[in-house]
Amino acid sequence: MTDAKPTTSTFDVVRTSARTHAPDRFYSALFAPVEARDDLIALAAFTGEIERITRQVREAALGEIRVAWWRDAFLSRGESGRSGNPVLDAFADVIRRRALPLGRIEDYLAAHADALYAEPPTGDDELLARLRIIDGTPFRLAASILGANLDDATLDAAARASGFARLGIELPYALMHQRPLLPLARAPNPYDGAEAADWRPQIAWFAAEGERALSDVRRHLTGKPRIFTTALLPLALVEPYFRALQNPRHEPARDVVDIAPIARLWRIARAHWSGRI
């Protein structure tokens, strides 16, 4: 039995999941060409469901089981039909129709599973390799859906810009679950995972690296068709995130950063209309 396209009522579940758990990617998808819009929303819902496992699950083994369920479901479905999970079924349909590489999706899931364990990156190279997979894969898949042939240099810069913002946003969750985000040499000294440690120097480093990467993205996009910018629209939120993370009243180890929906939508809309991230 082959896959059938999700019904409107079923896709409402996918849309709600994307808007709730991956709002940056959801709002970005709304500005994509109509023929790619629902596929990008399905991608947003999928990545949002995976990313919230890291935030919600305290026990690494339980989180790994949840990630493994997604991996096994994608790899075992074939032509066997629908799983009953609207997000999985919608994104599996996208994978099939768009011929997205299962190997990259498997690597993305494996990287999230590895991140659940309390092992810090060995150094900056390993940290950047994690960002390339966890943060770069959604951009690479979005570009493929849109038919935008983004080169590796642009995608690597996008992964760094998005990834360093994500590290700052996820810091309170990582400390709560005692999962080190950084190589020991980059973490507060001494690093014990406690909220009492001063993480402001690390946030400043995230911002400096992220903004440098964002400049690289802008340079790579110069003269490119607008569809290239569409694939990277979530990057429009990177600068607002860093401003919020560096607000003097923000406690990076405790406070969760959020951006009002209207402000989030406006930043993405402005990037779309101007053609500049």
Backbone as a ProteinNet text record, in pm:
[ID]
protein_1_A
[PRIMARY]
MTDAKPTTSTFDVVRTSARTHAPDRFYSALFAPVEARDDLIALAAFTGEIERITRQVREAALGEIRVAWWRDAFLSRGESGRSGNPVLDAFADVIRRRALPLGRIEDYLAAHADALYAEPPTGDDELLARLRIIDGTPFRLAASILGANLDDATLDAAARASGFARLGIELPYALMHQRPLLPLARAPNPYDGAEAADWRPQIAWFAAEGERALSDVRRHLTGKPRIFTTALLPLALVEPYFRALQNPRHEPARDVVDIAPIARLWRIARAHWSGRI
[TERTIARY]
84.8	0	88.5	63.8	144.5	86.9	171.2	129.2	27	-70.8	-167.1	-135.3	-160.2	-133.1	-223.2	-168.9	-249.6	-373	-483.5	-605	-588.2	-680.1	-671.6	-679.1	-771.5	-786.3	-662.8	-603.5	-481.3	-367.1	-357.7	-247.2	-260.6	-381.8	-397.6	-316.6	-307.6	-226.9	-79.7	-34.9	103.4	132.2	40.1	57.5	65.6	-19.9	-18.3	112.6	160.9	288.4	401.7	405.7	512	506.3	387	371.7	410.6	383	409.3	556	615.8	749	861.9	829.3	932.7	878.4	844.5	776.3	858.7	991.8	1074	1061.3	1069	1058.1	915	818.9	678.9	648.4	680.5	650.5	731.5	853.5	933.5	866.9	808.5	743.5	626.1	561.5	444.9	482	609.4	652.9	715	710.5	764.3	663.1	707	612.1	508.9	387.3	276.8	304.8	377.3	401.5	498.4	570	664.1	618.7	514.4	477.8	444.7	354.7	315.1	431.2	517.5	632.5	728.7	746.6	832.5	768.4	636.5	567.6	584.3	576.3	598.4	740.9	838.3	977.3	989.1	924.9	929.2	868.5	755.7	691.7	782.6	846	936.9	1052.8	1121.8	1235.8	1192.4	1075.1	1026.2	999.5	942.2	915.6	1044.7	1149.1	1276.6	1346.2	1348.3	1420	1357.8	1228.4	1167.5	1197	1240.4	1281.6	1397.2	1494.8	1610.2	1567.8	1469.9	1426.7	1343.3	1268.2	1170.9	1225.5	1309.7	1346.1	1469	1457.1	1569.4	1660.6	1600.6	1680	1723.7	1855.1	1907.8	1857.2	1849.7	1807.9	1664	1578	1439.1	1431.3	1510.6	1513.9	1565.7	1668	1723.4	1619.8	1538.1	1431.7	1333.1	1299.5	1204.4	1263.3	1390.7	1455.1	1464.8	1498.6	1511.3	1378.4	1267.7	1136.1	1118.2	1153.8	1143	1234.1	1357	1450.3	1398.1	1355.8	1308.8	1182	1095.5	970.9	998.9	1091.4	1125.8	1190.4	1281.5	1356.9	1274.2	1170	1094.4	964	923.4	792.2	787.2	885.5	883.8	749.5	687.4	556.4	446.3	471.2	378.3	258.2	256.6	139.8	167.2	62.9	70.8	93.1	163.3	197.1	90.4	9.4	-87.2	-37.8	92.7	146.9	142.4	59.8	42.4	171.4	257.6	381.5	474.2	489.4	575.9	523.4	394	337.1	351.4	329.5	341.1	484.6	580.9	719.8	771.4	724.7	762.5	715.5	598	548.2	637.7	685.3	777.8	907.9	960.3	1084.4	1069.2	956.1	934.4	921.1	835.8	810.6	930.3	1002.5	1115.4	1248.3	1244.9	1366.6	1473.1	1431.3	1526.5	1613.7	1739.8	1832	1807.4	1767.7	1744.2	1871.4	1987.3	2112.7	2134.2	2103.4	2118	2018.8	1898.9	1798.5	1839.1	1895.6	1943.5	2057.6	2149.2	2258.9	2204.7	2102.9	2040.5	1980.8	1911.3	1851.6	1959.2	2064.9	2173	2242.4	2261	2325	2239.9	2108.1	2020	2026.1	2032.3	2042.5	2173.4	2282.6	2412.4	2412.4	2342.4	2341.2	2267.9	2194.1	2121	2213	2332.6	2424	2520.9	2565.2	2645.6	2792	2818.5	2955.6	2978.9	3067.8	3091.5	3167.7	3154.9	3239.7	3386.5	3471.7	3613.2	3685.2	3631	3692.4	3603.1	3652.7	3573	3536	3627.2	3598.3	3478.8	3473.5	3359.9	3232.2	3242.3	3125.1	3069.5	3155.4	3110.5	3054.2	3110.8	3057.2	2915.5	2888.8	2752.3	2657	2702.7	2616.6	2584.6	2683.4	2659.7	2548.5	2542.6	2440.6	2307.8	2308.8	2184.1	2117.9	2196.6	2140.2	2147.3	2242.7	2255.5	2162.2	2129.8	2046	1909.4	1837.2	1707.2	1719.3	1826.7	1846.5	1874.3	1953.3	1986.7	1860.5	1775.3	1652.5	1555.1	1546.4	1459.5	1505.9	1636.8	1689.8	1656.8	1664.3	1632.1	1484.9	1397.2	1253.7	1225	1297.6	1275.6	1350	1437.7	1516.9	1625.4	1671	1778.5	1909.2	2000.3	2125.9	2228.2	2207.3	2298.3	2428.6	2541.1	2669.9	2702.5	2803	2838	2884.2	2954.4	3002.8	2886.4	2783.5	2665.7	2592.2	2576.3	2505.3	2582.6	2715.6	2795.4	2782.9	2784.1	2768.2	2629.6	2527.4	2390.8	2381.3	2447	2445	2511.5	2620.8	2688.7	2604.1	2545.6	2463.1	2344.3	2273	2157.1	2198.7	2308.7	2351.2	2395.2	2472.6	2515.9	2397.8	2299.4	2177.9	2104.1	2095.5	2027.4	2097	2230.4	2302.4	2266.1	2255.9	2217	2074.7	1985	1844.6	1826.7	1900.9	1883.9	1964	2044.5	2130.7	2054	1941.1	1871.3	1828.3	1781.2	1740.1	1860.5	1971.8	2090.7	2142.6	2144.1	2190.6	2095	1965.2	1867	1885.3	1919.8	1937.4	2083.3	2170.8	2313.8	2379.1	2354.2	2414.8	2504.8	2635.5	2725.7	2714.6	2702.8	2690	2823.6	2924	3049.6	3168.2	3277.1	3402.1	3440.9	3506.8	3541	3621.9	3706.2	3789	3705.4	3585.3	3497.6	3396.4	3378.9	3276	3326.8	3235.8	3279.4	3380.5	3471.5	3577.7	3563.6	3539.5	3523.8	3383.7	3371.8	3240.5	3184.4	3070.7	3006.3	2861	2821.3	2683.4	2584.5	2632	2541.3	2495	2374.6	2321.5	2400.4	2474.4	2547.3	2663.1	2710.4	2820.1	2777.3	2872.3	2844.1	2863	2753.4	2756.9	2757.3	2763.6	2759.1	2877.2	2999.8	3109.3	3084.7	3022.9	2993.2	2885.1	2785.6	2681.6	2742.2	2835	2901.8	2978.7	3041	3112.9	3015.7	2902.7	2799.5	2759.6	2733.9	2686.2	2791.8	2917.5	3023.4	3038.9	3038.4	3052.7	2929.6	2811.8	2689	2674.4	2707.8	2695.7	2801.1	2919.5	3020.4	2971.2	2909.8	2856.2	2742.8	2659.6	2549.5	2603.1	2711.3	2774.6	2823.5	2877.4	2921.9	2804.4	2690.8	2571.1	2531.4	2525.7	2486	2581.2	2709	2806.4	2784.3	2759.3	2737.1	2608.3	2508	2379.4	2376.7	2479.4	2481.7	2469.4	2370.8	2350.6	2277.8	2240.7	2169.7	2019.3	1947.6	1801.8	1733.6	1614.8	1542.8	1512.5	1498.8	1464.1	1572.9	1697.7	1806.2	1782.8	1738.3	1706.1	1587.9	1489.5	1371.3	1411.7	1509.2	1553.3	1615.6	1663.9	1736.4	1662.5	1533.9	1458.6	1460.8	1466.1	1472.4	1590.3	1694.3	1809.2	1773.4	1658.2	1616.1	1596	1584	1563.1	1692.7	1805.1	1931.8	1969.3	1967.1	2005.6	1911.2	1777.9	1690.7	1718	1750	1781.9	1906	2009.8	2131.8	2109.4	2027.3	1996.4	1926.1	1830.8	1759.4	1852.8	1940.3	2032.7	2132.7	2165.1	2263.4	2199.9	2068.2	2001.4	2054.7	2094.8	2150.6	2058.3	1928.2	1833.1	1811.3	1869.5	1851.8	1956.3	1911.5	2001.8	2013.4	2124.3	2130.9	2120.5	2159.5	2152.5	2013.5	1925.7	1794.1	1677.6	1688.6	1575.9	1566.2	1443	1417.2	1384.2	1454.3	1432.1	1311	1229.3	1117.7	1098.9	1042.4	1012.9	863.9	799.1	655.1	622.8	512.4	478.8	474.2	419.3	408.4	546.7	636.9	773.1	847.9	824.4	886.7	842.6	711.9	658.1	709.1	716.3	761.8	906.9	994	1133.8	1146.9	1071.8	1078.8	1019.6	906.4	843.4	935.7	1002.2	1092.4	1209.9	1263.1	1372	1324.8	1201.6	1146.9	1129.3	1069	1041.3	1169	1266.5	1391.2	1489.3	1470.4	1565	1695.9	1698.7	1821.5	1793.2	1870.1	1853.5	1891.9
-118.5	0	123.8	218.9	339	448.3	546.7	658.1	744.4	790.7	888.5	1022.4	1130.3	1262.3	1287.5	1346	1369.3	1452.5	1421.5	1499.5	1635.5	1727.5	1862.1	1857.8	1777.8	1771.3	1711.4	1610.5	1551.6	1651.1	1725.2	1819.7	1936.5	1963.4	2065.3	2029	1899.5	1853.6	1884.1	1859.1	1886.5	2035.8	2115.7	2260.7	2311.5	2259.4	2300.6	2261.3	2141.2	2095.4	2185.5	2221.1	2307.8	2445.2	2501.9	2636.4	2637.2	2528.5	2521.6	2492.8	2397.9	2348.6	2399	2455	2510.3	2637.1	2738.3	2856.3	2931	2936	3007.3	2942	2811	2740.2	2743.1	2739	2744	2876.2	2989.2	3119.5	3140.1	3089	3099.1	3025.1	2909	2829.2	2903	2990.2	3062.6	3154.9	3190.7	3280.6	3205.1	3073.1	2992.1	2982.2	2949.6	2924.9	2820.9	2836.2	2752.1	2604	2568.9	2427.6	2363.4	2445.2	2391.3	2416	2496.3	2544.6	2431.3	2342.2	2235.3	2140.5	2118.9	2030.6	2092.8	2223.3	2290.4	2291.8	2301.6	2293.4	2153.6	2050	1913.5	1897.4	1955.4	1952.3	2023.5	2139.4	2213.2	2131.3	2066.9	1985.2	1870.6	1805.2	1694.3	1742.6	1849.7	1896.2	1945.3	2008.2	2052.7	1937.4	1829.3	1712.3	1650.5	1648.3	1590.5	1681.8	1810.6	1903.6	1914.1	1897.2	1909	1787.9	1676.8	1562.1	1602.5	1674.2	1718.1	1808.6	1893.7	1987.2	1919.9	1816	1758.2	1641.2	1559.6	1432	1447.1	1404.1	1410	1288.9	1168.9	1046.7	1027.3	1020.1	1009.9	885.4	774.1	649	658.2	724.8	740.3	829.2	934.7	1020.6	947.6	866.3	790.9	694.3	636	546.7	622.5	744.7	824.5	863.1	901.4	934.3	810.3	697.1	572.5	531.9	562.9	529.8	601.3	730.4	805.6	746.2	715.5	658.2	527.3	437.9	306.7	319.2	413.8	430.9	476.6	570.6	616.5	505.3	432.1	332.1	208.6	181.2	57.2	74.3	199.8	219	167.9	210.8	168.4	200	100.8	117.2	55.2	42.6	-30.9	51.4	182.6	261.4	359.6	400.3	507.1	453.4	533.9	491.8	530.3	631.8	684.4	808.8	840.6	965.1	1068.5	1172.8	1266.7	1334.2	1371.1	1438.8	1343.8	1223.6	1126.6	1094.5	1073.1	1036.6	1150.3	1273.9	1387.7	1404.5	1393.7	1412.8	1292.7	1173.3	1056.4	1073.1	1132.5	1159.7	1260.8	1360.1	1458.1	1389.6	1304.6	1232.6	1153.6	1086.1	1001.9	1087	1190.5	1270	1355.6	1406.9	1496.1	1421.1	1290.8	1208.5	1264.2	1299.2	1348.3	1232.8	1258.2	1149.8	1098.7	973.5	914.9	912.7	901.7	899.4	1026	1140.8	1267	1276.2	1227.7	1230.6	1136.4	1021.8	928.2	990.8	1061.9	1129.5	1237.4	1309.3	1414	1354.4	1242.8	1178.6	1123.3	1065	1009.8	1120.7	1237.1	1348.7	1395.9	1398.9	1436	1331.5	1204.5	1099.2	1111.9	1137.6	1152.3	1271.7	1379	1500.8	1481.8	1373.6	1348	1302.9	1258.8	1205.4	1313.1	1299.4	1402.9	1393.3	1398	1397.1	1527.3	1613.1	1739.1	1715.5	1805.6	1796	1799.8	1728.4	1723.3	1853.9	1932.2	2059.2	2134.8	2246.8	2330.4	2257.6	2174.9	2104.2	2011.2	1940.3	1850	1928.9	2040.8	2126	2172.8	2221.9	2270.4	2157.3	2037.2	1922.1	1890.9	1904.9	1883.6	1988.1	2113.2	2218.6	2192.8	2145.6	2119.3	2016.8	1917.2	1813	1857.7	1899.8	1931.6	2056.4	2160	2286.9	2303.4	2237.9	2251.7	2163.2	2045.2	1951.3	2009.7	2074.7	2132.1	2234	2315.6	2410.2	2337.2	2232.1	2155.5	2090.8	2035.9	1972.6	2076.9	2193	2299.9	2346	2360	2401.1	2298.9	2172	2066.8	2073.3	2093.6	2104.6	2222.5	2330.9	2452.4	2451.2	2354.1	2351.2	2457.1	2499.3	2598.4	2524.1	2534	2459.1	2535.1	2535.6	2605.8	2527.6	2599	2531.5	2502.8	2417.7	2375	2492.1	2588.1	2701.8	2783	2804.4	2878.4	2800.2	2670.3	2587.2	2576.5	2567.6	2562	2692.5	2805.9	2934.1	2945.5	2898.6	2900.4	2812.8	2696.2	2606.3	2670.1	2742.5	2808.3	2922.1	3002.4	3114.2	3063.5	2966.3	2910.4	2830.7	2756.8	2668.2	2741.9	2850.2	2923.7	2991.9	3036.9	3090.5	2980.7	2862	2750.2	2713.3	2713	2678.6	2774.3	2902.9	2998.7	2978.5	2949.2	2928.5	2803.3	2698.2	2569.7	2557.3	2657	2646.9	2611.5	2677.9	2640.2	2493.8	2441.6	2301.4	2209.1	2243.6	2159.5	2152.7	2265.6	2265.2	2187.8	2202.3	2129.8	1979.3	1935.1	1791.8	1747.7	1842	1813.9	1759.5	1829.7	1794.4	1908.5	1889.8	1997.7	2026.4	2153.1	2193.2	2222.1	2255.7	2307.6	2219.5	2227.9	2166.6	2223.8	2145.1	2190.3	2319.1	2335.1	2455.9	2581	2564.4	2678.1	2705.4	2611.9	2623.5	2708	2752.5	2827.3	2746.4	2815.3	2748.2	2781.9	2683.5	2542.1	2513.9	2415.9	2379.4	2262.5	2284.3	2174.6	2159.9	2232	2222.3	2299.4	2370.7	2438.2	2571.3	2608.6	2737	2853.1	2828.7	2936.5	2986.6	2906.8	2948.6	3067.2	3156.9	3274.3	3237.6	3233	3193.8	3313.4	3435.2	3550.3	3556.4	3521.4	3520.1	3420.1	3306.6	3208	3261.1	3329	3387.6	3492.2	3571.3	3670.8	3602.7	3488.6	3413.8	3357.8	3301	3253.6	3366.2	3483.4	3595.6	3638.5	3646.7	3689	3589.4	3459.4	3357.1	3352	3361.8	3356	3473.8	3592.1	3710.1	3708	3653.9	3639.6	3542.7	3433.8	3336.6	3397.5	3478.7	3543.7	3637.9	3706	3790.8	3707.1	3589.1	3499.1	3456.7	3426.4	3388.1	3500.7	3622	3735.9	3754.9	3734.8	3749	3642.4	3518.4	3409.3	3428.5	3494.8	3511.8	3629.3	3711.7	3829.2	3787.6	3844.1	3815.7	3685.9	3611.3	3485.1	3510.4	3419.9	3434.1	3434.4	3495	3508.4	3373.4	3268.3	3137	3086.4	3130.8	3092.3	3152	3278.2	3341.9	3273.9	3231.1	3163.7	3040.2	2966.4	2844.6	2874.1	2996.8	3032.9	3135.8	3157.8	3261.4	3249.1	3127.8	3123.6	3200.6	3224.3	3299.8	3444.4	3492.5	3629.1	3649.2	3540.9	3551.6	3544.6	3519	3501.7	3628.4	3743.3	3867.1	3900.8	3890.7	3914.1	3818.6	3692.1	3598.2	3643.7	3683.8	3725.4	3853.2	3944.1	4063.6	4026.2	3932.7	3889.8	3816.9	3732.1	3656.4	3746.5	3861.3	3952.3	4069	4065.7	4167.8	4159.6	4270.8	4267	4202.6	4208.2	4148.8	3999.4	3947.2	3805.8	3722.9	3620	3525.6	3402.9	3387.6	3284.4	3141.6	3117.1	2981.2	2943.8	3044.2	3018	3059	3172.7	3229.9	3173.6	3144.4	3093.5	3210.8	3219.7	3327.6	3296.8	3397.3	3383	3516.3	3509.2	3627.7	3627.1	3739.2	3747.8	3704.8	3631.1	3582.9	3692.3	3808.2	3914.3	3966.6	3976	4021.2	3916.1	3791.7	3681.7	3685.1	3697.2	3700.5	3822.5	3937.4	4058.9	4046.7	3990.2	3975.4	3887.3	3777.6	3686.3	3751.9	3821	3888.8	3995	4070.9	4175.4	4115.5	4002.2	3935.3	3886.3	3833.8	3785.8	3901.2	4011.3	4122.6	4193	4201.2	4272	4181.1	4049	3956.4	3949.6	3998	4001.1	3944.1	3843.5	3780.6	3879.3
0	0	0	-87.3	-95.7	-7.3	19.7	104.7	33.8	110.2	59.4	122.3	48.1	102	222.4	332.2	451.6	421.2	488.2	471.9	538.6	505.5	562	714	769.3	914.3	979.8	916.9	970.7	965	855.4	842.1	938.8	986.9	1090.6	1215	1246.1	1359	1332.8	1210.4	1171.9	1182.7	1132.7	1135.2	1279.2	1366	1506.7	1573.2	1544.2	1600.3	1556.4	1428	1376.2	1441.1	1449.9	1507.5	1655.7	1726.1	1870.2	1899.9	1829.1	1865.1	1775.9	1660.3	1571.2	1505.9	1586.4	1530.5	1426.7	1443.7	1345.5	1208.1	1203.8	1076.3	1024.2	1115.3	1071.7	1002.3	1067.7	1007.5	879.7	876.4	754	639	668.6	564.5	502.1	577.4	525	409.3	398.2	291.6	174.2	178.6	70.1	-43.4	-163.8	-273	-232.3	-280.9	-235.1	-255.7	-361.8	-390.7	-290.1	-213.4	-114.5	29	46.8	180.2	276.9	239.1	331	360.3	262	285.1	385.8	379.3	477.1	615.2	620.8	750.2	809.1	725.8	774.2	825.7	756	803.2	937.3	951	1077	1190.3	1163.8	1267.2	1310	1212.3	1243.7	1330.7	1289.1	1367.2	1505	1512.8	1642.6	1737.8	1685.5	1769.4	1820.9	1737.8	1780.4	1880.3	1852.3	1939.1	2077.9	2087.8	2220.9	2308.5	2249.3	2330.5	2421	2364.9	2443.3	2557.9	2534.3	2638.2	2746.3	2710	2802.4	2884	2823.9	2885.1	2973.7	3098.3	3191.8	3176.9	3163	3151.6	3007.1	2987	2851	2779.1	2850.2	2786.3	2735.5	2813	2769	2645.5	2644.4	2527	2405.2	2424.6	2311.8	2254.9	2341.5	2294.8	2207.6	2249	2170.8	2035.1	2034.7	1907.5	1819.1	1880.5	1803.8	1741.5	1809.6	1751.5	1618.7	1614.3	1489.7	1382.1	1420.2	1322.8	1267.3	1355.6	1310.7	1227.6	1264.8	1190.3	1047.4	1031.4	896.1	814.4	876	800.8	769.6	848	830.2	754.1	727.5	666.3	522.8	441.7	302.4	239	181	118.3	204.6	333.1	419.8	463.8	431.6	467	578.7	650.6	747.2	887.7	968.4	1104.1	1204.6	1173.1	1268.9	1339	1326.5	1380.7	1268.9	1280.7	1168.5	1124.1	1220.3	1184.1	1109.6	1162.2	1095.4	956.1	944.5	814.2	713.4	759.7	667.8	620.7	712.8	671.9	592.9	624.3	544.2	400.2	383.3	248.4	176.8	250.6	192.2	151.5	238.1	207.3	77.9	64.7	-53.9	-180	-174.9	-294.8	-335.3	-236	-263.9	-272	-251.1	-254.3	-159.6	-37.7	61.1	110.8	137.8	175.7	318	328.6	460.6	544.6	479.3	554	633.8	576	649	764	742.1	848.2	961.3	924.8	1027.5	1107.8	1040.5	1110.7	1204.2	1158.6	1239.2	1367	1353.3	1470	1562.6	1506	1588.1	1666.9	1605.9	1675.8	1793.1	1775.9	1887	1998.5	1962.5	2063.6	2140.9	2070.5	2136.7	2231.7	2193.5	2274.9	2407.7	2421.3	2545.5	2658.7	2624.1	2724.5	2771.7	2896.6	2962.3	2922.8	2793.3	2743.2	2666.2	2714.4	2642.8	2513.4	2416.5	2297.5	2339.8	2268.1	2304.4	2273.9	2183.1	2146.6	2050.8	2000.9	1911.8	1782.8	1731.3	1606.2	1621.4	1733.8	1755.5	1780	1849.5	1870.8	1737.3	1649.4	1518.9	1434.1	1448.3	1373.9	1419.3	1549.7	1600.3	1543.8	1538.9	1485.2	1338.5	1264	1121.8	1101.8	1190.4	1174.7	1234.2	1359.8	1429.1	1371.7	1346.2	1300.4	1149.5	1085.6	942.2	862.6	916.3	841.2	804.9	896.3	855.9	742.8	743.4	633.8	502.8	510.5	390.4	331.8	418.1	370.5	315.1	382.4	332.2	194.5	177.5	47.4	-59.8	-24.5	-120.7	-159.8	-63.3	-91.4	-183.9	-163.8	-242.4	-375.8	-394.2	-516.8	-519.9	-400.4	-389.2	-365.7	-458	-451.4	-367.5	-236.6	-146.5	-133.3	-138.9	-127.9	18	40.5	175.9	262.4	203.4	282.5	339.1	257.6	304.7	412.1	390.4	487.2	618.3	611.1	733.5	812.2	742.6	811	873.4	801.8	855.8	980.2	977.1	1092.1	1213.5	1191.9	1303.4	1359.6	1272.6	1319.7	1400.5	1344.7	1413.6	1537	1524.7	1633	1757.4	1740.8	1859.4	1927.7	1850.8	1912.7	1989.8	1929.7	1996.1	2126.8	2128.4	2251.2	2364.3	2332.2	2435.2	2482.7	2389.7	2424.3	2508.5	2476.1	2543.7	2672.5	2705	2823.6	2951.4	2983.8	3108.7	3110.2	2995.2	2989.4	3006.1	2941.5	2949.7	3092.6	3162.4	3300.9	3391.1	3366.1	3446.4	3433.1	3310.3	3285.9	3297.5	3339.5	3359.1	3231.2	3121.4	2992.9	2948.4	2948.2	2907.5	2758.6	2724	2584.5	2519.2	2600.8	2548.5	2586.2	2510.1	2555.2	2691.6	2772.3	2906.9	2905.3	2804.7	2796.8	2771.2	2718.2	2687.9	2798.4	2889.1	2991.8	3108.9	3198.5	3316.7	3396.4	3459.2	3534.8	3683.3	3770.7	3734.8	3683.8	3593.3	3540.1	3618.9	3684.3	3755.7	3714	3608.1	3561.3	3646.3	3747.4	3839	3782.5	3819	3774.9	3834	3943.2	4007.4	3922.2	3829.4	3742.8	3657.2	3630.2	3548.2	3401	3325.9	3186	3090.9	3143.3	3053.5	2955.9	2999	2899.8	2786.8	2819.3	2715.1	2620.1	2675.8	2591.1	2498.1	2549.3	2465.6	2352.4	2383.4	2279.3	2176.4	2223.7	2130.8	2034.9	2092	2010.6	1909.5	1952.3	1861	1745.9	1780.2	1676.4	1587.2	1647.1	1569.9	1474.6	1521.7	1435.9	1325.1	1355.3	1250.3	1143.1	1187	1091.6	1009.8	1074.2	1002.6	894.7	924.8	822.9	705.6	735.8	628.8	541.2	604.6	528.1	433.7	484.7	402.5	284.8	310.2	201.4	95.2	139.4	44	-36.2	23.1	-44.6	-141.3	-138.3	-225.8	-372.5	-438.3	-580.3	-609.1	-505.5	-525.4	-542.2	-609.3	-621.5	-485	-478.9	-351.7	-286.1	-366.6	-310.7	-217.2	-237.4	-147.5	-7.9	-6.9	120.7	187.5	109.2	164.5	243.4	193.6	262.3	397.8	416.6	538.7	624	596.9	667.4	820.3	880	1026.7	1085.6	1005.8	1055.9	1087.9	1041.5	1073.5	1222.9	1298.6	1443.8	1522.5	1458	1529.6	1607.3	1542	1611.4	1727.2	1710.5	1826.6	1942.6	1912.6	2020.7	2096.6	2023.9	2092.3	2173.3	2123.8	2202.8	2332.8	2324.5	2444.5	2540.4	2486	2570.4	2641.9	2580.5	2639.1	2715	2728	2808.6	2952.5	3012	3148.2	3250.4	3227.2	3321.8	3298.5	3189.9	3157.4	3229.9	3301.6	3366.5	3276.5	3202.1	3097.5	3148	3271.7	3323.2	3373.4	3386.9	3446.5	3357.9	3290.7	3218	3077	3035.8	2901	2810	2699.3	2603.2	2516.2	2495.5	2402.1	2330.9	2212.2	2133.3	2102.5	2118.5	2094.7	1951.9	1932.1	1797.8	1692.8	1725.1	1624.5	1588.5	1685.7	1657.4	1575.6	1608.9	1534.6	1387.3	1367.7	1232	1155.7	1221.7	1155.9	1109.5	1192.5	1153.3	1028.9	1028.2	914.2	790	806.7	692.9	635.3	720.5	672.8	595.6	646.5	574.1	438.6	433.8	306.6	208.1	252.1	162.8	116	205.5	172	97.1	112.5	53.1	129.1	252.5	334.1	471.4	508.7	640.1	749.7
[MASK]
+++++++++++++++++++++++++++++++++++++++++++++++++++++++++++++++++++++++++++++++++++++++++++++++++++++++++++++++++++++++++++++++++++++++++++++++++++++++++++++++++++++++++++++++++++++++++++++++++++++++++++++++++++++++++++++++++++++++++++++++++++++++++++++++++++++++++++++++++++++

